[in-house]
Amino acid sequence: MLFSPQIPLQLEPRRPDRFEDFVAGPNAGALASVEGLLDEPGGSLFISGPDGTGKSHLLNALCHSAREGGLAAFYIAMSKLPEEAAASLEGLRVLDLVCVDDIDSVVGNPVWENALFACFNEVRAAEGRLLVSSKEPLSRLEFFLPDLASRLAWGVRQKLQLPDDEGKLAILKQRAKALRIEVPDEVQNYLIKYGKRDMASLLQTLEHLKDAAFAEKRKITVPMARKILRA
């Protein structure tokens, strides 16, 4: 069997992200590296950056792109899984692409590190592609298993940067378009000025605005945004 019957892993990408929805800004080089991984059988890429830089977006987008191209792809969010799920990583050599998100959340855990090391060896031996993300650069991670760090160092590494205010506005516009809602410029500027400045919070506020607008059957306005931020 491909997966452990006790704790099966979800094969589908976690979110419907696409490359065309990614606002690259200062991360154009990282975006190109991720997109190019599909043309590199046996290729490995390690991307790092703080929350809000789009790591999960890129991993999910690559999975979608791979599947649309007829490849077998798998996404796993390490921060979402219990240790008992480690055994489910056996047999992933049958896949063309494995995307491992938030590897930093399990670094130092012998069970996960050994499972990931075996998985990465299988993927590489089968000429599969590997994309791994972390909040911290590879050099700052304190691995229990030195061979795992060495294996990850074999591939290309890219560091993502946080967007500036102009980039945040561009991301808000893109997400509003994806949500099929109209968010006036003055509302977006209000969120940037008075809301929490990290992208995760900004995007969550946008979701709340969408829900409020649908529930109240009203257009999104600055007073509505002010009410959401005060809630």
C-alpha positions as CSV (number, residue, x, y, z in Angstrom):
1,M,0.0,0.0,0.0
2,L,1.1,3.6,-0.7
3,F,-0.1,5.0,2.6
4,S,-0.5,3.9,6.2
5,P,-4.1,2.7,6.8
6,Q,-4.0,4.2,10.3
7,I,-3.3,7.8,9.3
8,P,-3.8,8.3,5.5
9,L,-2.4,11.5,4.0
10,Q,-4.3,13.9,1.8
11,L,-3.1,13.7,-1.7
12,E,-4.8,16.9,-2.9
13,P,-3.1,20.3,-2.7
14,R,-4.5,22.1,0.3
15,R,-5.6,25.3,-1.5
16,P,-6.7,26.2,-5.0
17,D,-3.7,28.5,-5.6
18,R,-2.3,29.0,-9.1
19,F,0.9,30.6,-10.4
20,E,-1.1,33.3,-12.2
21,D,-2.5,34.4,-8.8
22,F,1.0,34.8,-7.2
23,V,2.1,38.4,-7.0
24,A,5.9,38.0,-7.4
25,G,7.3,41.4,-6.6
26,P,10.8,40.8,-5.2
27,N,10.3,37.1,-5.4
28,A,10.3,36.7,-9.2
29,G,13.5,34.6,-9.1
30,A,12.0,32.2,-6.6
31,L,8.8,32.0,-8.6
32,A,10.8,31.1,-11.7
33,S,12.7,28.4,-9.9
34,V,9.5,26.8,-8.6
35,E,7.9,26.9,-12.0
36,G,11.0,25.5,-13.6
37,L,11.1,22.5,-11.3
38,L,8.6,20.7,-13.4
39,D,11.2,20.6,-16.2
40,E,13.8,19.1,-14.0
41,P,13.3,15.4,-13.3
42,G,15.3,14.6,-10.1
43,G,15.4,18.3,-9.3
44,S,15.2,19.6,-5.7
45,L,14.4,23.1,-4.4
46,F,14.4,24.5,-0.9
47,I,12.5,27.8,-0.4
48,S,12.5,29.8,2.9
49,G,10.9,32.9,4.2
50,P,8.7,34.2,7.0
51,D,4.9,33.9,7.1
52,G,3.3,36.1,4.4
53,T,5.9,35.5,1.7
54,G,3.7,33.0,-0.2
55,K,5.5,29.7,0.4
56,S,2.4,27.6,0.7
57,H,0.9,29.4,-2.3
58,L,3.9,28.3,-4.4
59,L,3.8,24.7,-3.2
60,N,0.1,24.3,-3.9
61,A,0.4,26.1,-7.3
62,L,3.2,23.7,-8.3
63,C,1.1,20.7,-7.3
64,H,-1.8,22.0,-9.4
65,S,0.4,22.7,-12.4
66,A,2.0,19.3,-12.2
67,R,-1.4,17.5,-12.1
68,E,-2.7,19.6,-15.0
69,G,0.4,18.4,-16.9
70,G,-0.3,14.7,-16.2
71,L,2.1,14.3,-13.4
72,A,1.4,12.6,-10.0
73,A,1.9,15.2,-7.3
74,F,1.6,15.2,-3.5
75,Y,1.4,18.1,-1.0
76,I,2.1,17.7,2.8
77,A,1.9,20.4,5.4
78,M,4.2,19.2,8.2
79,S,2.7,21.6,10.8
80,K,-0.7,20.0,10.4
81,L,0.2,16.3,11.1
82,P,0.8,14.2,14.2
83,E,4.0,12.2,14.6
84,E,2.0,9.0,13.9
85,A,1.6,10.0,10.3
86,A,5.3,9.7,9.6
87,A,5.0,6.1,8.4
88,S,2.6,7.3,5.7
89,L,5.6,8.8,3.8
90,E,6.7,5.4,2.7
91,G,6.2,4.6,-1.0
92,L,6.2,8.2,-2.4
93,R,8.7,7.1,-5.0
94,V,5.8,6.4,-7.3
95,L,5.1,10.2,-7.5
96,D,6.6,12.7,-9.9
97,L,6.5,15.6,-7.4
98,V,6.5,15.8,-3.6
99,C,5.9,19.2,-1.9
100,V,6.8,19.4,1.8
101,D,5.6,22.6,3.5
102,D,6.8,23.9,6.9
103,I,9.6,21.4,7.4
104,D,11.0,23.6,10.1
105,S,8.0,22.6,12.3
106,V,9.4,19.0,12.6
107,V,13.2,19.7,12.5
108,G,14.7,18.1,15.6
109,N,12.1,15.3,15.7
110,P,13.9,12.0,15.1
111,V,10.8,10.2,13.9
112,W,9.9,12.8,11.3
113,E,13.5,13.4,10.2
114,N,14.1,9.7,9.5
115,A,10.8,9.4,7.6
116,L,11.6,12.5,5.5
117,F,15.2,11.3,4.8
118,A,13.9,7.9,3.6
119,C,11.2,9.7,1.5
120,F,13.6,12.1,-0.1
121,N,16.0,9.3,-1.0
122,E,13.1,7.4,-2.6
123,V,12.0,10.4,-4.6
124,R,15.5,11.2,-5.8
125,A,16.2,7.6,-6.8
126,A,13.1,7.6,-8.9
127,E,13.9,10.9,-10.6
128,G,11.0,12.6,-8.8
129,R,11.0,16.3,-8.1
130,L,11.1,17.7,-4.5
131,L,10.0,21.1,-3.3
132,V,10.5,21.9,0.4
133,S,9.6,25.1,2.4
134,S,10.7,26.5,5.7
135,K,10.3,29.7,7.7
136,E,14.1,29.6,8.4
137,P,16.9,29.2,5.9
138,L,18.5,25.8,5.7
139,S,21.6,27.0,7.5
140,R,19.7,28.0,10.6
141,L,17.8,24.7,11.1
142,E,19.2,22.4,13.8
143,F,18.7,18.9,12.4
144,F,18.8,15.8,14.5
145,L,19.9,13.9,11.4
146,P,22.9,15.6,9.6
147,D,22.3,13.5,6.5
148,L,18.9,15.1,6.0
149,A,20.5,18.5,6.1
150,S,23.1,17.4,3.6
151,R,20.4,15.9,1.3
152,L,18.5,19.1,1.2
153,A,21.6,21.1,0.6
154,W,22.2,19.2,-2.7
155,G,19.4,21.2,-4.4
156,V,18.8,24.9,-5.2
157,R,17.9,27.3,-2.4
158,Q,15.8,30.4,-2.7
159,K,14.8,32.9,0.0
160,L,11.5,34.7,-0.2
161,Q,11.1,38.4,0.9
162,L,8.1,40.0,2.5
163,P,6.2,42.4,0.2
164,D,6.3,46.2,0.8
165,D,3.0,48.2,1.0
166,E,2.7,48.4,-2.7
167,G,3.1,44.7,-3.0
168,K,0.6,44.1,-0.2
169,L,-1.9,46.2,-2.1
170,A,-1.2,44.2,-5.3
171,I,-1.8,40.9,-3.3
172,L,-5.1,42.3,-1.9
173,K,-6.3,43.2,-5.3
174,Q,-5.4,39.8,-6.7
175,R,-7.1,37.9,-3.8
176,A,-10.2,40.1,-4.1
177,K,-10.4,39.2,-7.8
178,A,-10.1,35.5,-6.9
179,L,-12.8,35.9,-4.3
180,R,-15.0,37.6,-6.9
181,I,-15.6,40.7,-4.7
182,E,-15.1,44.4,-5.4
183,V,-12.9,46.1,-2.8
184,P,-12.5,49.8,-3.5
185,D,-9.0,51.3,-3.4
186,E,-9.9,53.4,-0.3
187,V,-10.8,50.2,1.6
188,Q,-7.6,48.5,0.6
189,N,-5.6,51.5,1.7
190,Y,-7.5,51.6,5.0
191,L,-6.6,48.0,5.7
192,I,-3.0,48.6,5.0
193,K,-2.9,51.7,7.2
194,Y,-5.0,50.6,10.2
195,G,-5.1,46.8,10.1
196,K,-2.5,44.3,11.1
197,R,0.3,44.6,8.6
198,D,1.2,40.9,8.1
199,M,-0.2,39.3,4.9
200,A,-2.0,36.5,6.7
201,S,-4.0,39.0,8.8
202,L,-4.7,41.2,5.8
203,L,-6.0,38.3,3.8
204,Q,-8.1,37.0,6.7
205,T,-9.7,40.5,7.0
206,L,-10.5,40.4,3.3
207,E,-12.3,37.1,3.9
208,H,-14.3,38.6,6.8
209,L,-15.2,41.6,4.5
210,K,-16.5,39.1,1.9
211,D,-18.6,37.3,4.4
212,A,-20.0,40.5,5.9
213,A,-20.8,41.9,2.4
214,F,-22.7,38.7,1.5
215,A,-24.5,38.5,4.8
216,E,-25.6,42.1,4.8
217,K,-26.0,42.3,1.0
218,R,-24.0,45.5,1.0
219,K,-21.0,46.8,-0.9
220,I,-17.7,46.7,0.9
221,T,-16.9,50.2,2.3
222,V,-14.5,51.8,4.7
223,P,-17.1,51.8,7.6
224,M,-17.5,48.1,7.1
225,A,-13.8,47.6,7.2
226,R,-13.6,49.7,10.3
227,K,-16.2,47.5,12.0
228,I,-14.4,44.3,11.0
229,L,-11.1,45.6,12.3
230,R,-12.7,46.6,15.6
231,A,-14.4,43.2,16.1
